[in-house]
């Protein structure tokens, strides 16, 4: 075992040390100086680290130690198994006095070997340490399977905000065994994922959570029957101008009806609404038919300056009516259907490729019973979208949307 580790170290060090040897040559120019890259091949292996302390954390452990006063020391190397047959390693240079060990999938006691590695590639005897990580995020996260309109949903709570994958399986072909259906990725604290386009017949489904080290949660199972729904065609939609509704800021280019033209990618598409009206701002759409809504998709304007900043809607409400009051007031003629938040999927202010792909795919929301909308499944013809906040806040009033789509039941 030790010979294998030494060979591994030697192969790693050759590239590292070769680059290091070039540095004095590059920096010296024409000036002759004494060599500072001399390696004493006869020097013994460095001494072991000492005074090791362990701080256990969810799915990981932090080792803190005293670095030996040995000029031959290059780095400290930890080798450990995260599960039988799967070995991980981590390194820290002699400038540091700690190591972070990651990838543990449960709370049992793990053995760790610490080595001191010299500049001459010699390795110390192992120093044996034991760690007992706290419950990892892959086990702290919870999940629920449920049937929904057009498919099945997985609701996940991720208190550690870890990067996790939720794998959905199902026997949709009714062959007596389940096959892979889809993988959802999560880094937020809470999320509700749905897989649509499934037959409205009972099938067996299951789901489990996986982290980036391939640790897995227990599998949950359920027999579910997706609810029937249909796409609400947009050929009969039209703009409605009620008092105090927000007008399109640039009606010649970013017209109101761009929001249902099935153009999801044009940078000049979508609609951009008034700078003069304060938030909340309202727009009203006549669907031209009576429907009961099950879910919707919203696409933010596909413009770099509006994506997850500025006019990108962050919080909004959807209301429905069969016969709205022509004075534009939110009276009993309007029924609350849902209150939604458009959350950036990746943490931090940096807009990542994942954030952009998430927005361009359309952000989906289910209409469901809530305190805000105690009775959302009612027949409606008119829809109001009331924007409460954008990514610029609640004081700057620009609002933009690229496209809306709705699903539900057509009322005959």
Secondary structure as the mmCIF struct_conf table of DSSP 4:
data_model
#
loop_
_struct_conf.conf_type_id
_struct_conf.id
_struct_conf.beg_label_comp_id
_struct_conf.beg_label_asym_id
_struct_conf.beg_label_seq_id
_struct_conf.end_label_comp_id
_struct_conf.end_label_asym_id
_struct_conf.end_label_seq_id
HELX_RH_AL_P HELX_RH_AL_P1 UNK A 2 UNK A 28
TURN_TY1_P TURN_TY1_P1 UNK A 29 UNK A 30
BEND BEND1 UNK A 36 UNK A 36
TURN_TY1_P TURN_TY1_P2 UNK A 41 UNK A 42
BEND BEND2 UNK A 43 UNK A 43
HELX_LH_PP_P HELX_LH_PP_P1 UNK A 44 UNK A 49
STRN STRN1 UNK A 50 UNK A 57
STRN STRN2 UNK A 58 UNK A 58
TURN_TY1_P TURN_TY1_P3 UNK A 59 UNK A 59
STRN STRN3 UNK A 60 UNK A 66
HELX_LH_PP_P HELX_LH_PP_P2 UNK A 67 UNK A 68
TURN_TY1_P TURN_TY1_P4 UNK A 71 UNK A 72
STRN STRN4 UNK A 73 UNK A 83
TURN_TY1_P TURN_TY1_P5 UNK A 84 UNK A 85
STRN STRN5 UNK A 86 UNK A 93
TURN_TY1_P TURN_TY1_P6 UNK A 94 UNK A 95
STRN STRN6 UNK A 98 UNK A 102
BEND BEND3 UNK A 106 UNK A 108
STRN STRN7 UNK A 110 UNK A 118
TURN_TY1_P TURN_TY1_P7 UNK A 119 UNK A 120
BEND BEND4 UNK A 121 UNK A 121
STRN STRN8 UNK A 123 UNK A 123
HELX_LH_PP_P HELX_LH_PP_P3 UNK A 124 UNK A 126
STRN STRN9 UNK A 127 UNK A 131
HELX_LH_PP_P HELX_LH_PP_P4 UNK A 133 UNK A 133
STRN STRN10 UNK A 134 UNK A 134
HELX_LH_PP_P HELX_LH_PP_P5 UNK A 135 UNK A 136
HELX_RH_AL_P HELX_RH_AL_P2 UNK A 137 UNK A 140
STRN STRN11 UNK A 142 UNK A 148
STRN STRN12 UNK A 149 UNK A 149
TURN_TY1_P TURN_TY1_P8 UNK A 150 UNK A 150
STRN STRN13 UNK A 151 UNK A 157
TURN_TY1_P TURN_TY1_P9 UNK A 159 UNK A 160
STRN STRN14 UNK A 164 UNK A 170
TURN_TY1_P TURN_TY1_P10 UNK A 172 UNK A 173
BEND BEND5 UNK A 175 UNK A 177
STRN STRN15 UNK A 179 UNK A 186
BEND BEND6 UNK A 188 UNK A 189
STRN STRN16 UNK A 190 UNK A 196
BEND BEND7 UNK A 200 UNK A 201
STRN STRN17 UNK A 203 UNK A 211
TURN_TY1_P TURN_TY1_P11 UNK A 212 UNK A 213
STRN STRN18 UNK A 216 UNK A 216
HELX_LH_PP_P HELX_LH_PP_P6 UNK A 218 UNK A 219
STRN STRN19 UNK A 220 UNK A 224
HELX_LH_PP_P HELX_LH_PP_P7 UNK A 226 UNK A 226
STRN STRN20 UNK A 227 UNK A 227
HELX_LH_PP_P HELX_LH_PP_P8 UNK A 228 UNK A 228
STRN STRN21 UNK A 230 UNK A 231
BEND BEND8 UNK A 234 UNK A 234
TURN_TY1_P TURN_TY1_P12 UNK A 235 UNK A 236
STRN STRN22 UNK A 238 UNK A 240
TURN_TY1_P TURN_TY1_P13 UNK A 243 UNK A 244
HELX_LH_PP_P HELX_LH_PP_P9 UNK A 245 UNK A 247
STRN STRN23 UNK A 248 UNK A 248
TURN_TY1_P TURN_TY1_P14 UNK A 249 UNK A 253
BEND BEND9 UNK A 254 UNK A 254
HELX_RH_3T_P HELX_RH_3T_P1 UNK A 256 UNK A 260
BEND BEND10 UNK A 261 UNK A 262
BEND BEND11 UNK A 265 UNK A 265
TURN_TY1_P TURN_TY1_P15 UNK A 267 UNK A 268
BEND BEND12 UNK A 270 UNK A 270
STRN STRN24 UNK A 271 UNK A 273
BEND BEND13 UNK A 275 UNK A 277
HELX_LH_PP_P HELX_LH_PP_P10 UNK A 278 UNK A 278
BEND BEND14 UNK A 279 UNK A 280
STRN STRN25 UNK A 281 UNK A 299
BEND BEND15 UNK A 302 UNK A 302
HELX_RH_3T_P HELX_RH_3T_P2 UNK A 304 UNK A 306
TURN_TY1_P TURN_TY1_P16 UNK A 307 UNK A 308
BEND BEND16 UNK A 309 UNK A 309
TURN_TY1_P TURN_TY1_P17 UNK A 310 UNK A 311
STRN STRN26 UNK A 312 UNK A 312
STRN STRN27 UNK A 313 UNK A 321
BEND BEND17 UNK A 322 UNK A 323
TURN_TY1_P TURN_TY1_P18 UNK A 326 UNK A 327
BEND BEND18 UNK A 331 UNK A 331
TURN_TY1_P TURN_TY1_P19 UNK A 332 UNK A 333
STRN STRN28 UNK A 335 UNK A 341
BEND BEND19 UNK A 345 UNK A 350
HELX_RH_AL_P HELX_RH_AL_P3 UNK A 353 UNK A 360
TURN_TY1_P TURN_TY1_P20 UNK A 361 UNK A 361
STRN STRN29 UNK A 363 UNK A 366
BEND BEND20 UNK A 371 UNK A 372
TURN_TY1_P TURN_TY1_P21 UNK A 374 UNK A 375
BEND BEND21 UNK A 378 UNK A 378
STRN STRN30 UNK A 380 UNK A 390
TURN_TY1_P TURN_TY1_P22 UNK A 391 UNK A 392
STRN STRN31 UNK A 393 UNK A 393
BEND BEND22 UNK A 394 UNK A 395
STRN STRN32 UNK A 399 UNK A 401
STRN STRN33 UNK A 403 UNK A 410
#
